[in-house]
Amino acid sequence: MVRFGGYRKKQKQSIASRRPRNLISCLLALLVFLLLTKRKSISATSIIYTSNQSWVRSYDINQSIPLSLWQTAKTAKLGPQQVRTRDTWLNKNPDLTYTLHDDQDADVFVNRHYQGPVQDVYRAFPIPIMRADLWRYLVIYVHGGIYGDVDVECITPIKDWFPPRRRIPDDKYDHYMDDVPNAEPYFNLSWDDCAAVVGMEHADHISNWTFAAIPGHPFFRTLIELIIERAQKGIQTWNDDVVHRHTGPQMMTEALVT
């Protein structure tokens, strides 16, 4: 398992997850946290489509991130290990609202809340994990809250994720702090300071297997728009990194720096 902040994730043996999830490299998340706090909001990039964008939502930067967990799985009947990891969230966070969408629920959600190119791209993705990736961004954009993969274990109550704990100094990895300007305020953050929270996949990409945001956060609008734009240019099924590039951590990282 890989730990990050208040949660950790089991390693899977799959194309999408063989990429390293280096715990220590998530120190780069300091910069990400600071960019996504309410103290400095993000402006969404405007992408012009000929199609309907009625799905775009307004947002209240002063709103708190809802204490709700969203997960998805192929079927509503979770396996024993998935039940165990899900229960770590529920047992450590008794006030947490929990919603699981299976594939059919996810399809219904997308059809209900989105139209035009979003629906078209969602249906066009040829690999289930690509639709699951897009769904997680769509649901957090609409409802806000926390998304976590079904194999992510909550090891610390959500209310205790902030302020982040200081690490024991480690000369081998402390150089990751060198390029993070004004990192000190990071250690004083509270949940009320944050409009969105993400961590690191590794040194180059942010993670899409656990994140949180207020409803309508412009980062997720930008992310959804970029996914649509790239898919409309052609889904590169021949590329070994097709998931990463179209819906996974690479795309999420590109949206952040756009």
C-alpha positions in Angstrom: 0.0 0.0 0.0 1.1 3.6 -0.6 0.3 6.1 2.0 -0.5 9.8 1.3 -1.8 12.2 4.0 -4.8 10.5 5.5 -5.2 7.6 3.0 -3.3 4.9 1.3 -3.9 2.8 -1.8 -3.2 -0.9 -2.6 -1.0 -1.4 -5.6 -2.6 -3.1 -8.6 -1.0 -5.2 -11.3 -2.4 -3.4 -14.3 -1.1 -1.2 -17.1 -2.6 1.9 -15.5 -1.2 1.3 -12.1 2.3 -0.1 -12.8 3.5 3.5 -12.9 5.2 4.4 -9.6 3.2 6.0 -6.8 6.3 7.3 -4.9 5.1 8.4 -1.5 7.9 10.9 -0.9 7.5 12.6 -4.3 4.0 13.7 -3.1 5.8 16.4 -1.3 5.3 18.3 -4.5 1.7 18.4 -3.5 2.6 21.4 -1.3 2.5 23.5 -4.4 -0.7 21.9 -5.6 -2.4 22.5 -2.3 -1.4 26.2 -2.3 -2.6 26.7 -5.8 -6.0 25.2 -5.0 -6.7 26.9 -1.7 -9.4 29.5 -1.4 -6.7 32.1 -0.9 -5.9 31.9 -4.6 -8.7 30.7 -6.9 -8.1 29.3 -10.3 -9.4 30.8 -13.5 -10.8 28.2 -16.0 -9.5 28.2 -19.5 -12.2 29.1 -22.1 -12.5 26.5 -24.8 -14.9 27.3 -27.6 -17.2 24.5 -28.8 -19.9 24.5 -31.4 -21.8 22.2 -29.1 -23.9 23.0 -26.0 -22.0 23.7 -22.8 -25.1 24.0 -20.6 -23.4 21.7 -18.1 -21.0 24.5 -16.9 -21.8 25.5 -13.3 -21.2 28.5 -11.1 -19.4 28.0 -7.8 -19.0 29.6 -4.4 -15.4 29.9 -3.4 -16.5 30.3 0.3 -18.3 27.0 0.3 -16.8 24.1 2.3 -15.9 20.8 0.6 -18.9 18.5 1.4 -18.2 15.6 3.7 -19.3 13.0 1.2 -17.4 10.1 -0.4 -18.0 9.1 -4.0 -16.8 5.7 -5.4 -17.5 3.7 -8.5 -17.2 0.0 -9.3 -18.3 -2.3 -12.1 -21.1 -3.7 -10.0 -22.7 -2.6 -6.7 -21.6 -5.9 -5.1 -18.2 -5.1 -3.8 -15.6 -7.8 -3.1 -14.4 -8.6 0.4 -11.3 -6.5 0.2 -13.2 -3.6 -1.4 -15.7 -3.8 1.5 -12.9 -3.7 4.0 -11.3 -0.6 2.5 -14.7 1.2 2.1 -15.4 0.5 5.8 -12.2 2.3 6.8 -13.8 5.5 5.4 -17.1 4.9 7.1 -15.7 3.7 10.5 -13.3 6.6 10.8 -15.7 9.2 9.6 -19.2 8.5 11.1 -20.7 11.7 9.5 -19.5 10.8 6.0 -22.2 10.5 3.4 -21.3 7.6 1.0 -22.4 7.0 -2.5 -21.3 4.1 -4.8 -22.2 4.1 -8.5 -21.9 1.0 -10.5 -21.5 1.2 -14.3 -25.3 1.5 -14.9 -25.6 4.2 -12.2 -22.7 6.1 -13.7 -24.3 6.1 -17.2 -27.6 7.4 -15.7 -25.7 10.2 -13.8 -23.9 11.3 -17.0 -27.1 11.3 -19.0 -29.0 13.3 -16.3 -26.4 16.0 -15.7 -24.5 16.4 -18.9 -25.4 16.9 -22.6 -23.8 17.1 -26.0 -20.1 16.6 -26.2 -19.7 15.3 -22.7 -22.1 12.5 -23.2 -20.6 11.8 -26.6 -17.1 11.5 -25.4 -18.1 9.5 -22.3 -19.9 6.9 -24.6 -17.0 6.9 -27.1 -14.3 5.9 -24.6 -13.5 2.3 -25.5 -12.0 1.3 -22.1 -14.1 1.1 -19.0 -11.5 2.8 -16.8 -11.6 5.8 -19.1 -15.3 6.2 -18.5 -14.7 5.7 -14.8 -12.0 8.4 -14.8 -14.3 10.9 -16.6 -17.2 10.0 -14.3 -15.2 10.9 -11.1 -14.5 14.4 -12.4 -18.1 14.8 -13.6 -19.6 13.8 -10.3 -17.3 16.0 -8.1 -17.9 18.9 -10.5 -21.7 18.5 -9.9 -21.8 17.5 -6.2 -18.4 18.2 -4.7 -17.0 16.1 -2.0 -14.3 13.4 -1.9 -13.5 10.8 -4.6 -11.6 7.7 -3.7 -10.9 4.5 -5.6 -12.5 1.4 -4.1 -9.0 0.1 -3.1 -8.1 3.3 -1.2 -8.0 2.9 2.6 -8.6 5.8 4.9 -6.0 5.6 7.7 -6.8 9.0 9.4 -10.1 10.6 10.0 -10.8 13.2 7.3 -11.1 16.0 9.8 -7.5 15.3 10.8 -6.0 15.5 7.3 -5.3 19.2 8.0 -3.1 20.8 9.1 -0.7 18.4 7.4 1.8 16.8 9.8 5.5 17.7 9.4 7.6 14.9 8.3 10.7 13.6 10.0 13.6 15.3 8.1 15.1 13.0 5.5 18.1 14.2 3.5 17.4 11.7 0.7 14.1 13.3 -0.2 14.1 16.8 1.3 15.3 18.2 -2.1 11.7 17.9 -3.3 11.0 21.0 -1.1 13.6 23.1 -2.9 11.3 24.3 -5.7 8.2 24.9 -3.5 8.0 28.6 -2.8 6.5 29.8 0.5 5.8 26.2 1.6 5.4 27.2 5.3 1.7 28.2 5.0 1.0 24.7 3.8 1.5 23.4 7.4 -1.1 25.8 8.7 -3.9 24.9 6.3 -7.3 23.8 7.5 -10.2 22.2 5.5 -11.9 25.6 5.5 -9.0 27.1 3.6 -9.3 24.6 0.7 -11.6 24.6 -2.3 -9.9 21.6 -3.8 -7.4 19.1 -2.6 -5.2 16.8 -4.7 -2.0 14.7 -4.1 0.8 13.4 -6.3 0.8 10.3 -8.5 4.6 10.7 -8.7 7.1 13.5 -9.3 5.5 14.5 -12.6 1.8 13.9 -12.3 -0.9 14.6 -9.7 -3.0 11.7 -8.6 -6.6 11.0 -9.7 -7.3 8.1 -7.3 -8.2 10.4 -4.4 -9.1 14.1 -4.5 -11.7 16.5 -3.1 -13.3 19.8 -4.2 -16.3 22.1 -3.8 -19.1 21.8 -6.3 -18.4 23.6 -9.6 -14.7 24.2 -9.0 -13.2 25.7 -12.2 -10.3 23.3 -12.1 -12.7 20.5 -12.9 -14.4 22.5 -15.6 -11.0 23.0 -17.2 -10.2 19.3 -16.8 -13.5 18.2 -18.4 -13.1 20.6 -21.3 -9.6 19.4 -22.0 -10.7 15.8 -22.0 -13.4 16.6 -24.5 -11.1 18.6 -26.7 -8.5 15.9 -26.8 -11.0 13.1 -27.5 -12.6 15.1 -30.3 -9.2 15.1 -32.0 -9.1 11.3 -31.9 -8.8 8.7 -29.1 -5.3 7.2 -29.4 -6.2 3.6 -28.7 -2.8 2.5 -30.2 -0.9 4.4 -27.5 0.2 2.4 -24.4 -0.5 5.5 -22.4 -4.0 6.1 -23.8 -5.7 6.1 -20.4 -3.0 8.3 -18.8 -3.1 10.7 -21.7 -6.9 11.0 -22.2 -8.4 10.7 -18.7 -5.7 9.8 -16.1 -3.1 11.6 -14.1 -1.4 13.1 -17.1 -4.6 14.8 -18.3 -5.4 15.9 -14.7 -1.9 17.4 -14.4 -2.2 19.2 -17.8 -5.5 20.8 -16.6 -3.8 22.1 -13.4 -1.0 23.9 -15.3 -3.3 25.2 -18.1 
